[in-house]
Amino acid sequence: IRHEYKGKTLEMTPTLKHGLKFHRTNGYFHMFLAPEIIKDSADYEGCSGAPILDDDGNLVALACKVMTGSRVIYGFSIQECIKLLRISLDTGML
């Protein structure tokens, strides 16, 4: 969600990033490549936790970080997220 202050008002513009391509997995994180070099990280501010879907519409990761000056977007593996949620539920932490 791109945001901009206009006086006392915060205006937010929802954004949709499409065309991401899976690059590789690094530990619990999947790395995706944006179609273009990420020049302005503000285009991605507020996207933490946003769903990253595969071509079939399946949830594969939650957005967590972009690398300005590159095409790299990191996503926390949804499988790891589910695993941590199950542990939390099983141990009464949630």
ABEGO torsion letter per residue (X at the ends): XBBBBBEABBBBBBBBBBGBBBABBBEABBBBBBABBBABAAAABGABGBBBBBAAGBBABBBABBBBGBABBBBBBAAAAAAAAAAAAAAGAX
